[in-house]
Every structure is written in C-alpha cells, then in structure tokens.
C-alpha cells in the first residue's frame, strides 16, 4: 500500500518575487555596464590609432616619404578607412546590444508594475529602476544610449573627412 504524500506548494512572497525581478534587472544592468566598458576601451584604442596615423599622414615627413615610397599615402588612407569602418560597425553593434538590454529592463519593469498591483509591495520596496521615479530611469540610461550614437556619427564624419583630405593632399602634390 502506497502512502500518498502531499507536497505543499508554497506561494512566493512579495519579497521573493521582488528579489527575482531585481536580480534579473541587476543582470541586465551588468550586461550594459560590460558592453559600455568594452565599447569605451575599443574606441579609445581606435581613436588613438587613428590620431597617430592621421598625424603622420599629414606631417612633413609623410610628404617626403610619399615622394620616396609610391603608394604610402594610399596605404595610409586605406588603413584610416578600415579603422573608421571598424568604429562604425562596433558603434552599431554596441547600440543594438545596449538597446536590447535596456528594452529588457523596461519590459521587466512593466511586468513588475502589472504584478505588483496584486502584491501591493510598493509601500515596502523601492521601484525596480530609477528609484521608483518614472522619469529618472531615462536620465540614468542616457549615457549608455547616447555614447554609441555620438561615436557612430564621429566615425562617419571621419570617413568623409578622410576622403576629402586624401583628395586635397593628392591634388596638392600633382
């Protein structure tokens, strides 16, 4: 004869549910922080490399070297164009991945708002994002959403500046 054991299922408390949502938001926030950190490191390297090559490309030494080594200007232009394209591609990639994590946080916050009405923990717990203030979360997210867009525009500008500069230097030495 089998003895049936009844498993008593417990309903999670409001605090438990809040902690699950909050931990998921912390996870997404850490993803954003890591992505922004890698983005800044990559672009620091790209900008420094671009600046060094650009400075040598426009220096007197580069003009003298161009007279001795044919094609050096073209090689420098190709290298600068490649750096610009890497900057453009990484800016787009960072924008998409950061925006995806931001959207996940917003979706979690909406789900929490819908569920928390049943639990009524707002009297006890702070809001999940922005300290509970609906307008503050946007201000906190503005840097990581704005930075990739700014650098994307800067790399596009550098790409076209490079084209104009290579044309100007090439026509000045003909």
C-alpha positions as CSV (number, residue, x, y, z in Angstrom):
1,X,0.0,0.0,0.0
2,X,1.4,3.4,-1.1
3,X,1.2,6.3,1.2
4,X,0.4,9.4,-0.8
5,X,2.4,12.3,0.3
6,X,1.1,15.7,-0.4
7,X,3.6,18.3,-1.4
8,X,2.6,21.5,-0.1
9,X,3.4,24.2,-2.7
10,X,4.3,27.5,-1.3
11,X,3.3,30.7,-2.9
12,X,6.3,33.0,-3.1
13,X,6.0,36.1,-1.0
14,X,6.1,39.6,-2.4
15,X,9.6,40.0,-1.2
16,X,10.7,36.8,-3.1
17,X,9.1,38.0,-6.3
18,X,10.6,41.4,-5.9
19,X,14.1,39.8,-5.4
20,X,13.7,37.7,-8.6
21,X,12.8,40.8,-10.7
22,X,15.5,42.9,-9.1
23,X,18.2,40.2,-9.7
24,X,17.2,40.0,-13.3
25,X,17.5,43.8,-13.7
26,X,20.9,43.7,-12.0
27,X,21.9,41.1,-14.5
28,X,20.8,43.2,-17.5
29,X,22.4,46.3,-15.9
30,X,25.7,44.4,-15.6
31,X,25.5,43.4,-19.3
32,X,25.0,47.1,-20.2
33,X,28.0,48.1,-18.0
34,X,30.2,45.4,-19.5
35,X,29.2,46.4,-23.0
36,X,29.8,50.1,-22.4
37,X,33.2,49.3,-20.8
38,X,34.3,47.2,-23.8
39,X,32.9,49.8,-26.2
40,X,34.9,52.6,-24.5
41,X,38.1,50.6,-24.4
42,X,37.8,49.6,-28.1
43,X,37.1,53.2,-29.2
44,X,39.9,54.6,-27.1
45,X,42.3,52.3,-29.0
46,X,40.7,53.1,-32.3
47,X,40.8,56.9,-31.8
48,X,44.4,56.8,-30.6
49,X,45.5,54.7,-33.5
50,X,43.5,56.9,-35.9
51,X,45.1,60.0,-34.5
52,X,48.6,58.7,-34.7
53,X,48.2,57.5,-38.3
54,X,46.4,60.7,-39.2
55,X,49.1,62.9,-37.7
56,X,51.8,61.0,-39.5
57,X,49.7,61.1,-42.7
58,X,49.6,64.9,-42.7
59,X,53.1,65.6,-41.4
60,X,56.0,66.9,-43.4
61,X,57.7,63.6,-43.0
62,X,54.8,61.9,-44.7
63,X,55.1,64.2,-47.7
64,X,58.8,63.4,-48.0
65,X,58.1,59.7,-47.6
66,X,55.4,59.8,-50.2
67,X,57.9,61.2,-52.7
68,X,60.3,58.3,-51.9
69,X,57.8,55.4,-51.5
70,X,55.0,55.4,-54.0
71,X,51.6,54.3,-52.6
72,X,52.3,55.2,-49.0
73,X,49.5,57.8,-49.0
74,X,47.1,55.3,-50.4
75,X,48.1,52.7,-47.8
76,X,47.6,55.2,-45.0
77,X,44.1,56.2,-46.5
78,X,43.1,52.5,-46.6
79,X,44.2,51.9,-43.0
80,X,42.4,55.0,-41.8
81,X,39.3,54.0,-43.7
82,X,39.5,50.5,-42.2
83,X,39.7,52.0,-38.7
84,X,36.7,54.2,-39.4
85,X,34.7,51.2,-40.7
86,X,35.6,49.2,-37.6
87,X,34.4,52.2,-35.5
88,X,31.2,52.4,-37.4
89,X,30.4,48.7,-37.2
90,X,31.3,48.5,-33.5
91,X,29.1,51.5,-32.7
92,X,26.1,49.9,-34.5
93,X,26.7,46.6,-32.7
94,X,27.1,48.3,-29.3
95,X,24.0,50.4,-29.9
96,X,21.9,47.3,-30.7
97,X,23.1,45.2,-27.8
98,X,22.8,48.0,-25.3
99,X,19.4,48.9,-26.6
100,X,18.3,45.3,-26.3
101,X,19.4,45.1,-22.6
102,X,17.7,48.5,-21.9
103,X,14.5,47.2,-23.5
104,X,14.6,44.0,-21.4
105,X,14.9,46.2,-18.3
106,X,11.9,48.3,-19.4
107,X,9.9,45.1,-20.1
108,X,10.7,43.7,-16.7
109,X,9.7,46.9,-15.1
110,X,6.3,46.9,-16.9
111,X,5.8,43.2,-15.9
112,X,6.6,44.1,-12.3
113,X,4.2,47.1,-12.4
114,X,1.4,44.8,-13.6
115,X,2.2,42.1,-11.0
116,X,2.9,44.4,-8.1
117,X,-0.6,45.8,-8.1
118,X,-1.7,42.4,-6.8
119,X,1.0,42.2,-4.2
120,X,1.0,45.8,-3.1
121,X,4.7,45.9,-2.1
122,X,5.2,49.5,-3.2
123,X,4.8,50.6,0.4
124,X,7.7,48.5,1.4
125,X,10.1,48.2,-1.6
126,X,11.7,50.9,-3.8
127,X,10.9,50.9,-7.5
128,X,12.9,48.4,-9.6
129,X,14.5,51.1,-11.8
130,X,15.1,54.8,-11.3
131,X,14.4,54.7,-7.6
132,X,10.7,54.3,-8.4
133,X,10.6,57.7,-10.2
134,X,9.3,57.1,-13.7
135,X,11.4,59.9,-15.3
136,X,14.7,59.1,-13.6
137,X,15.3,55.9,-15.4
138,X,15.7,57.7,-18.7
139,X,18.3,60.1,-17.3
140,X,20.3,57.1,-15.9
141,X,20.2,55.4,-19.3
142,X,21.0,58.5,-21.4
143,X,24.8,58.0,-21.3
144,X,24.9,54.4,-22.5
145,X,22.3,55.0,-25.1
146,X,23.8,58.3,-26.4
147,X,27.5,57.4,-26.5
148,X,27.4,54.8,-29.3
149,X,25.3,57.1,-31.4
150,X,27.7,60.0,-30.9
151,X,30.7,57.9,-31.8
152,X,28.9,56.4,-34.8
153,X,28.4,60.0,-36.1
154,X,32.0,60.8,-35.4
155,X,33.3,57.8,-37.3
156,X,31.0,58.6,-40.3
157,X,32.4,62.2,-40.2
158,X,36.0,60.9,-40.1
159,X,35.4,58.6,-43.0
160,X,34.2,61.5,-45.2
161,X,36.9,63.9,-43.8
162,X,39.4,61.3,-44.8
163,X,38.0,61.2,-48.3
164,X,38.2,65.0,-48.6
165,X,41.7,65.1,-47.1
166,X,43.1,62.4,-49.3
167,X,41.7,64.2,-52.3
168,X,43.2,67.5,-51.2
169,X,46.6,66.1,-50.4
170,X,46.6,64.1,-53.6
171,X,45.7,67.1,-55.8
172,X,48.2,69.4,-54.0
173,X,51.1,67.0,-54.9
174,X,50.3,66.5,-58.5
